[in-house]
């Protein structure tokens, strides 16, 4: 600093200043995190964004920015543009519930940001949490074919179903008799009705959606046991060709052939009443004849392998 008088320098003063540089650092007073799964299913699951702050001596209003490929208010519940946390409250949770619109959209994203003022840089900082929304794909179900089991020999049945899509875990309810909550069940033949039991299963997934199988026919059918002799002496012992277990079937076909291979007797609905007569009602000669016993039911109408399996062949001796 210089002082002049009448244009002449008369005094000079020098002042020295010292400066201290201080870095301005601001810790964000608020942050956001995700509550729940990072992937949501449309129309099924929900999550939340947790907003937490370090001090709660005053109320705090912050700006909210919602972005991502999912549309706010269309793909999920509408989220506002600001949030106020009251005095004394350190956190708040904003729920997000995806809508089930039935439209195939693929994987969509949601970005939830809180905007906070940064006084050091005269700007704004953001803290963000993310999640993904996926389409709900309806369940599909398949199930096994009908089966045959026999209670006389202690057989067990095994039926199953297979579920795809939806959201696991699945819950299985079998009918008409409750069994284990499983996609495959085993049961004794004694659990069944005398001839036919129609089973089914209803499946519920984690979203509460359900799907049912069609009917699974389970036949309580034992192999036909065919006698090898009938006597025609009128003593009421072995006088008729009695086949055991024909009551297990809808129909039983019986064919009798003589030793030359000629068909001498035939019926498509045998009633355990053949006494050694031919098709005209004439009594056959004593001797050895060939029988073919073919049980039939609805199952065999489309499963020739099963029909062949239960067909019986053999010889019957007619004694007079």
C-alpha positions as CSV (number, residue, x, y, z in Angstrom):
1,X,0.0,0.0,0.0
2,X,1.5,3.3,-1.0
3,X,0.7,6.9,0.2
4,X,1.4,10.0,-2.0
5,X,1.3,13.7,-1.2
6,X,1.5,16.3,-3.9
7,X,2.5,13.6,-6.3
8,X,5.3,12.4,-4.1
9,X,5.5,9.0,-2.5
10,X,5.7,9.4,1.2
11,X,4.8,6.1,2.6
12,X,4.6,2.4,1.6
13,X,3.0,-0.4,3.7
14,X,3.1,-4.0,2.9
15,X,0.6,-6.5,4.3
16,X,1.0,-10.2,4.1
17,X,-2.1,-12.5,4.0
18,X,-2.1,-16.3,4.8
19,X,-4.7,-18.7,3.3
20,X,-5.8,-22.2,4.3
21,X,-7.5,-24.4,1.7
22,X,-10.2,-26.6,3.1
23,X,-11.8,-29.4,0.9
24,X,-15.6,-29.4,1.1
25,X,-16.8,-32.9,1.7
26,X,-20.4,-33.9,2.2
27,X,-21.6,-37.3,3.2
28,X,-25.0,-38.1,1.7
29,X,-27.5,-37.8,4.5
30,X,-29.8,-40.4,2.9
31,X,-29.6,-43.6,1.0
32,X,-31.9,-46.1,-0.7
33,X,-31.7,-49.9,-0.8
34,X,-33.9,-52.8,-2.0
35,X,-36.2,-54.8,0.2
36,X,-37.1,-58.2,-1.2
37,X,-36.1,-60.0,-4.3
38,X,-34.2,-58.3,-7.1
39,X,-36.4,-59.9,-9.7
40,X,-40.2,-59.6,-9.5
41,X,-42.9,-61.6,-11.5
42,X,-45.8,-59.7,-13.0
43,X,-49.0,-60.1,-11.0
44,X,-47.3,-62.2,-8.4
45,X,-44.5,-60.8,-6.3
46,X,-43.8,-57.4,-4.7
47,X,-40.8,-55.6,-3.3
48,X,-39.9,-52.2,-1.7
49,X,-37.4,-49.5,-1.8
50,X,-36.1,-48.5,1.7
51,X,-35.1,-44.9,2.2
52,X,-32.9,-44.3,5.3
53,X,-31.4,-41.1,6.7
54,X,-28.8,-40.5,9.4
55,X,-30.6,-37.7,11.2
56,X,-34.3,-37.2,12.0
57,X,-34.4,-33.9,14.0
58,X,-36.4,-32.3,11.2
59,X,-38.8,-33.5,8.4
60,X,-37.1,-34.1,5.1
61,X,-38.5,-33.9,1.6
62,X,-36.5,-35.4,-1.2
63,X,-37.1,-35.6,-4.9
64,X,-37.6,-39.1,-6.5
65,X,-36.6,-40.1,-10.0
66,X,-38.1,-43.3,-11.4
67,X,-36.7,-44.6,-14.6
68,X,-35.9,-47.9,-16.4
69,X,-37.5,-49.8,-19.3
70,X,-40.6,-50.5,-17.2
71,X,-43.2,-47.7,-17.2
72,X,-44.2,-46.1,-14.0
73,X,-47.9,-46.4,-13.4
74,X,-48.4,-48.8,-16.3
75,X,-46.2,-51.8,-15.5
76,X,-46.4,-51.3,-11.8
77,X,-48.1,-49.1,-9.2
78,X,-47.5,-45.3,-9.7
79,X,-44.7,-43.9,-7.7
80,X,-44.6,-40.2,-6.9
81,X,-42.0,-37.6,-7.6
82,X,-41.2,-36.7,-4.0
83,X,-41.2,-38.2,-0.5
84,X,-41.4,-36.5,2.9
85,X,-40.0,-38.3,5.9
86,X,-41.5,-36.8,9.1
87,X,-39.5,-35.5,12.1
88,X,-38.3,-38.4,14.3
89,X,-38.6,-41.0,11.5
90,X,-35.3,-42.4,10.1
91,X,-36.7,-44.5,7.3
92,X,-39.6,-45.1,4.9
93,X,-40.5,-47.9,2.5
94,X,-42.0,-47.4,-0.9
95,X,-43.7,-50.6,-2.2
96,X,-43.6,-51.6,-5.8
97,X,-46.1,-54.1,-7.2
98,X,-45.9,-55.2,-10.8
99,X,-49.1,-55.6,-12.7
100,X,-50.0,-58.8,-14.5
101,X,-51.0,-57.5,-17.9
102,X,-50.6,-60.8,-19.8
103,X,-48.4,-59.1,-22.4
104,X,-45.1,-60.7,-23.4
105,X,-42.6,-57.9,-22.7
106,X,-39.5,-59.7,-21.7
107,X,-37.3,-58.5,-18.8
108,X,-37.9,-54.9,-17.8
109,X,-35.9,-52.7,-15.3
110,X,-36.9,-50.2,-12.6
111,X,-34.4,-47.6,-11.3
112,X,-35.4,-45.8,-8.2
113,X,-33.3,-42.8,-7.3
114,X,-33.3,-40.2,-4.5
115,X,-32.0,-36.8,-5.4
116,X,-30.0,-35.0,-2.7
117,X,-28.5,-31.5,-2.8
118,X,-24.7,-31.2,-2.7
119,X,-23.9,-27.8,-1.2
120,X,-20.2,-28.1,-1.9
121,X,-20.5,-28.3,-5.6
122,X,-23.8,-26.4,-5.8
123,X,-25.3,-29.5,-7.5
124,X,-27.3,-32.6,-6.8
125,X,-26.3,-36.2,-6.0
126,X,-28.3,-39.3,-6.4
127,X,-28.5,-42.7,-4.7
128,X,-30.2,-45.5,-6.6
129,X,-31.5,-49.0,-6.2
130,X,-32.5,-51.4,-9.1
131,X,-34.8,-54.3,-9.7
132,X,-36.1,-56.3,-12.7
133,X,-39.6,-57.3,-13.7
134,X,-40.3,-60.5,-15.6
135,X,-43.4,-61.8,-17.3
136,X,-45.5,-64.4,-15.6
137,X,-45.6,-67.5,-17.9
138,X,-48.7,-69.6,-17.2
139,X,-48.2,-73.1,-16.0
140,X,-48.5,-76.1,-18.3
141,X,-49.1,-79.7,-17.0
142,X,-48.7,-83.2,-18.4
143,X,-49.5,-86.5,-16.8
144,X,-49.0,-90.2,-17.2
145,X,-51.2,-92.6,-19.0
146,X,-53.6,-95.0,-17.3
147,X,-52.3,-97.9,-15.4
148,X,-53.4,-101.4,-14.3
149,X,-52.6,-102.9,-10.9
150,X,-53.9,-106.0,-9.1
151,X,-54.8,-106.0,-5.4
152,X,-54.6,-109.9,-5.2
153,X,-50.9,-109.9,-5.7
154,X,-50.2,-106.7,-3.6
155,X,-49.2,-104.4,-6.5
156,X,-48.7,-100.7,-6.0
157,X,-49.7,-98.0,-8.5
158,X,-47.5,-95.1,-9.5
159,X,-48.9,-91.9,-11.1
160,X,-47.2,-88.6,-11.9
161,X,-47.5,-85.2,-13.3
162,X,-45.0,-82.7,-14.7
163,X,-45.5,-78.9,-14.4
164,X,-43.6,-76.3,-16.4
165,X,-43.4,-72.5,-16.0
166,X,-45.4,-70.6,-13.4
167,X,-43.4,-69.9,-10.2
168,X,-42.1,-72.7,-8.0
169,X,-42.5,-74.1,-5.5
170,X,-45.6,-76.0,-6.5
171,X,-48.3,-77.5,-4.2
172,X,-49.9,-80.7,-5.4
173,X,-53.4,-81.9,-4.3
174,X,-54.3,-85.4,-5.5
175,X,-57.9,-86.7,-5.8
176,X,-60.0,-88.6,-5.0
177,X,-57.8,-89.6,-2.1
178,X,-55.4,-87.1,-0.6
179,X,-51.8,-88.3,-1.0
180,X,-48.4,-86.7,-0.4
181,X,-47.8,-83.2,-1.7
182,X,-45.6,-84.4,-4.6
183,X,-45.6,-84.7,-8.3
184,X,-45.3,-88.5,-8.1
185,X,-47.3,-90.7,-5.8
186,X,-47.4,-94.4,-5.0
187,X,-50.4,-96.3,-3.5
188,X,-51.5,-99.9,-2.9
189,X,-54.3,-101.4,-5.1
190,X,-56.4,-101.7,-1.9
191,X,-56.9,-97.9,-2.0
192,X,-58.8,-98.2,-5.2
193,X,-62.4,-98.8,-6.3
194,X,-63.1,-102.4,-7.4
195,X,-62.6,-101.8,-11.1
196,X,-61.8,-98.2,-12.1
197,X,-60.6,-95.2,-10.1
198,X,-60.1,-91.9,-11.9
199,X,-57.4,-89.9,-10.3
200,X,-56.4,-86.2,-10.9
201,X,-54.1,-83.6,-9.5
202,X,-54.5,-79.8,-8.9
203,X,-51.3,-77.8,-8.8
204,X,-50.9,-74.3,-7.2
205,X,-47.7,-72.3,-7.7
206,X,-46.1,-69.6,-5.6
207,X,-48.2,-66.9,-7.3
208,X,-51.4,-68.6,-6.3
209,X,-52.2,-69.7,-9.9
210,X,-53.6,-73.2,-10.4
211,X,-53.8,-75.8,-13.1
212,X,-55.4,-79.3,-13.1
213,X,-54.6,-82.5,-14.9
214,X,-57.1,-84.5,-16.8
215,X,-58.4,-87.8,-15.4
216,X,-55.8,-90.5,-15.0
217,X,-57.6,-93.9,-15.1
218,X,-56.3,-96.5,-12.6
219,X,-57.7,-99.9,-13.2
220,X,-57.8,-102.4,-10.4
221,X,-57.6,-105.4,-12.7
222,X,-56.0,-108.7,-12.0
223,X,-55.1,-111.1,-14.7
224,X,-57.8,-113.6,-15.7
225,X,-57.3,-117.0,-14.2
226,X,-58.6,-119.6,-16.6
227,X,-59.5,-123.2,-15.6
228,X,-58.0,-126.1,-17.6
229,X,-60.8,-128.6,-17.1
230,X,-64.6,-128.8,-17.0
231,X,-66.6,-131.9,-16.2
232,X,-70.0,-132.5,-17.7
233,X,-71.3,-135.0,-15.2
234,X,-73.9,-132.8,-13.5
235,X,-72.3,-133.0,-10.0
236,X,-72.0,-129.1,-9.9
237,X,-68.2,-129.3,-9.5
238,X,-66.3,-127.8,-12.5
239,X,-69.4,-128.0,-14.6
240,X,-68.8,-124.5,-16.0
241,X,-65.9,-122.7,-17.5
242,X,-65.4,-120.3,-14.6
243,X,-62.8,-117.6,-15.2
244,X,-61.7,-115.7,-12.1
245,X,-61.4,-111.8,-12.2
246,X,-63.6,-111.2,-15.2
247,X,-65.6,-108.8,-13.0
248,X,-62.5,-106.5,-13.1
249,X,-63.1,-105.8,-16.8
250,X,-65.8,-104.2,-18.9
251,X,-65.9,-107.1,-21.2
252,X,-64.2,-110.5,-21.7
253,X,-64.1,-112.2,-25.0
254,X,-63.8,-116.0,-25.0
255,X,-63.0,-118.2,-28.0
256,X,-62.8,-122.0,-28.0
257,X,-61.1,-123.9,-30.8
258,X,-61.1,-127.7,-31.4
259,X,-58.0,-129.7,-32.2
260,X,-58.2,-128.9,-35.9
261,X,-58.2,-125.1,-35.2
262,X,-61.9,-124.6,-35.9
263,X,-63.8,-122.0,-33.8
264,X,-66.5,-123.9,-32.0
265,X,-67.6,-121.3,-29.4
266,X,-67.3,-117.5,-29.2
267,X,-68.7,-114.6,-27.1
268,X,-67.6,-111.0,-26.8
269,X,-69.1,-110.6,-23.3
270,X,-68.5,-113.8,-21.4
271,X,-70.6,-114.3,-18.2
272,X,-68.9,-117.4,-16.8
273,X,-71.7,-119.7,-18.2
274,X,-70.1,-121.9,-20.8
275,X,-70.7,-125.6,-20.2
276,X,-69.0,-127.2,-23.1
277,X,-71.5,-126.4,-25.9
278,X,-70.7,-125.2,-29.4
279,X,-72.1,-122.1,-31.1
280,X,-75.3,-124.0,-32.0
281,X,-75.9,-125.2,-28.5
282,X,-74.8,-128.8,-29.2
283,X,-72.6,-130.4,-26.5
284,X,-69.0,-130.9,-27.6
285,X,-67.2,-134.2,-27.5
286,X,-64.8,-134.9,-24.7
287,X,-61.3,-133.9,-25.4
288,X,-58.8,-131.1,-25.3
289,X,-59.7,-127.7,-26.7
290,X,-57.8,-124.5,-27.1
291,X,-59.1,-121.3,-25.5
292,X,-58.2,-117.6,-26.1
293,X,-59.5,-115.3,-23.3
294,X,-59.2,-111.6,-24.1
295,X,-60.2,-109.1,-21.4
296,X,-61.2,-105.7,-22.7
297,X,-61.8,-102.3,-21.2
298,X,-61.7,-98.6,-22.3
299,X,-57.9,-98.7,-21.7
300,X,-57.3,-101.4,-24.3
301,X,-59.2,-99.5,-27.0
302,X,-56.1,-97.4,-27.5
303,X,-53.3,-99.5,-25.9
304,X,-52.9,-102.7,-27.9
305,X,-49.8,-103.6,-25.9
306,X,-51.7,-103.8,-22.7
307,X,-54.5,-105.8,-24.4
308,X,-51.9,-108.4,-25.6
309,X,-50.3,-108.5,-22.2
310,X,-53.6,-109.6,-20.5
311,X,-54.8,-112.0,-23.2
312,X,-54.6,-115.6,-22.0
313,X,-54.0,-118.7,-24.2
314,X,-54.2,-122.3,-23.1
315,X,-55.9,-125.7,-23.1
316,X,-59.1,-126.8,-21.5
317,X,-60.0,-130.5,-21.1
318,X,-63.6,-131.5,-21.4
319,X,-64.4,-134.6,-19.4
320,X,-67.7,-136.5,-19.5
